[in-house]
Amino acid sequence: MDYFHDFFQCEGCDNKDFTRIYNFSLHFHGVNFSEELIYDKLTHEIYRCTKCNRTYTAGQIEEKLATMKAIRRMKTISP
């Protein structure tokens, strides 16, 4: 059986190295049973290309990896 190792690559420069950037925030909202504000702590992850600084969300990367997986499966099934 053949072994394949495909990397997610930056669409701008084909680099495969990324750094993770975190954004932390609080989302405040009211509720109908209290005068006090309730808050949710949110963490957003962004991935930045180390070569051209283009950024991607985790969702964008997962979507591209799913596409790569489907393409690889099609290639191995087809003669």
N, C-alpha and C positions, 0 to 999 in steps of 0.2 A: 504494500500500500504506500502511496506517495504521501509525503509530508509537506504541508503548505503553511506558511506563516505570513499572513497579510496584515499590514498596519493601517490604521487610520492616518491619513495624511492631510495636511493643510491644503485647502483648495487654492490658496494664493501662491504658495511656494513649494509644495510637496514635502515640507518638513514633517517629521514624525514625532518631534519632541514638543511637549506642552508643559506649562506651569499652571497650577490650580490657584484661582483667585476666589476668595470668599467675601461675600457681602452679608453683613448681619443687620437685621432691622427688627423693629417692633411694630406690629399692626394693632392699633387701638380701635375698639369699637364698643358701642353701647349695647346693652341688653334690655329688654322690656321689663324685667322684674327688678332692676336695680338702677340707681342713679350713678353708680360707679362705672368707670371704664374698665373693660376687660382687654387684655392684650395677648397676642400670639407672637412668639419669637420665631422669626424666619431666617433661614440661612440659604443664600443663593450661591451656587457654584458656577463659575465661569472658567473656561480653559483657554489660555492664551498661547499662541504659537511662539516659540522662543526665537524664531528667525524673523518673521514679518509682523508680529504682534496682533494678528487677526484673532478674534475671539469666537468661541463656540460654547453653546450651552450643552449640558449633559444630554438633553433630548436630541439635539442635532447630531451629536456623536453616536448615540445609540441608533438613531435612524440610519445613519451612514453605515454603521457596522452590520445592521440587519440587511441592508442592500448588498453589502459585500458578501455576506453569508449566502444570500439567495443566488447571487451570481456564481459563486464558487460551487454551490451544489448543482447548478445547471450545467456547469462545465464538466463536473465529474460524472454526471448522469449521461450526458450526450457523448456519443462516440467521436 
